[in-house]
Amino acid sequence: MDSSLRRLRATTINRRRYEALLAKKNQSEMSTDLEKRSSGAFRMLDPPDLRESLQAERLLLSAVECCLRVLAEGLRWAAKN
């Protein structure tokens, strides 16, 4: 029974990997097709805004820092009690 569970798990993992690779392949084919149809003339509609990405990164770092501080305080409290 243990070996059948291992096989099932391996099959599930392999299926997920296959689906991820298939999705990447399909996306690549669509991009290639689009590039061929537009003859390589891509036009950037909305250029990236570096400030927005930096703000999002800072927000993420602040959230991580907050979580770490809460965890540290919880551990201090647990050590006292």
CORHU-V187814 format. One record per residue. PHI is phi in whole degrees, 0 to 359 (999 if undefined). Layout:
PHI, PHI
//
This chain:
999, 297, 291, 290, 293, 297, 297, 297, 294, 298, 296, 296, 296, 296, 296, 296, 298, 299, 297, 294, 295, 297, 297, 297, 298, 297, 295, 296, 297, 295, 296, 297, 297, 297, 294, 295, 292, 267, 53, 76, 264, 281, 237, 281, 282, 226, 296, 295, 253, 297, 297, 296, 293, 292, 296, 295, 295, 296, 297, 297, 296, 295, 294, 295, 299, 298, 298, 294, 294, 297, 297, 297, 296, 297, 293, 298, 296, 294, 291, 288, 265
//
